[in-house]
Amino acid sequence: MAKHNRTVAVAFCLLLAAACGRAAEQGDLGYTPAPENLEARQWFQDAKFGLFIHWGVYSLLGRGEWVMHVEDIPIAEYEKLPPQFDPTGFDPDEWCRMAADAGMRYITITSKHHDGFAMFDSKVSDYDIVERTPYGRDVLKMLAGACERHGLKLFFYHSQLDWHHPDYYPRGGSYSHGRPESGDWQRYLDYMDSQLTELCTGYGKLGGIWFDGMWEKPEADWRLGRTYRLIHRLQPQALIGSNHHVAPFPGEDFQMFEKGLPGRDPFNKGAGISALPLETCETINHSWGYDRQDHWPKSTRELLHYLIRAAGNNANFLLNVGPKPDGTIQQDHRKRLEAMGQWLRKYGDTVYGTRGGPFAEQSWGVSTVKGGRVFLHVLGPDAVITLPEIGRPVRSAALLDKTPLELRATPLGTVVKMPENRPDEYDTIVEVELE
Ligand code: JFZ
């Protein structure tokens, strides 16, 4: 018995130490977001829709952004890509116009993906777009200027995982072809902080930094507290998020989910749903970076429903395109973005500035709420829908053009009769009044 108690006590202490250690190592226990940061979080939650862009020298091969790992390309071979990267069709204003017309309010673009190649003018490395490509221009700087002109906020996706830097050691489970069996981890982290400093000082006011890759070495000390403090000091309003699929660490300002709604994302490792602003990302076809073989983009209907469901689940939607190596974006992807923009110009009032509504997601769809107005988004052909009991009786229901809908109280909840003729092919929006 005594032995059992001791085991329990030891287990408890270990657990406590692990919990504290986790926060102390990875985060900053004393993080208090700056007023600018809290304001930016509100903006972010109101913005609802962003454009994700995966663009790098991997785009030249047209087989996705993981090609270096998947095809086990030696570093010396991969280094032959930058001299071929010459995106003469790149027009940052055109990208921004496309995003703004789609109803997007921000852009998140890869400053460095796992291949380690900087898509900006880095002074702490020559493995970057200005020094290694015939194009020789800093595309992130060009995009930052265009975002400013088009009223879009700019976020940088930055990979912590690096398949090129010699100090990324010990390595995680991915790409290892001919890489050195030693390296100075602290020096790698210093390098990453230096590049982040460049990104936080040369590109105007940032929307935020979108980290990815620490999932490869979850047990490593990533010095998150130090890196996050650096970013918050240089750009207090910048929102930090990380695609690590676990619960947010102190210092992070939003929580992200990949390829699924909050809590229902496939890579989730018990992350839960925090009180931070939420974002979920998905891509139009199957890869994030350009894939020349992929001619099966998701439909406008599927993408719009993803956006609406995200809003109903209190989350933003970050939708990805992978531009071609010449800097242009595939026509079939642009068509979908255009259609989404057309829909949002009509119905955006029930999405932008909303939060997840009082009715949890149902088989028929979701609800959103804004300033006391409650919207139901009925995404299927249901003839009737049932609103579950939430402790506030439903007084009335009507379409946006004020056509009233019939209500019936039942033991299972309030049943709303849907109209014969749907005003919209994607989403029948019903405004309900609650007591
Ligand atoms: C990551 C990247 O690897 C990918 O290339 C893309 O940038 C995407 C947005 O983010 O994808 C992941 C990250 C982690 C896991 C799976 C895919 N994971 O932990 O299984």
Residues whose N, C-alpha, C, O or C-beta is under 5 A from the ligand:
A	BS01	JFZ	E65 D212 W215 N243 F267 W288
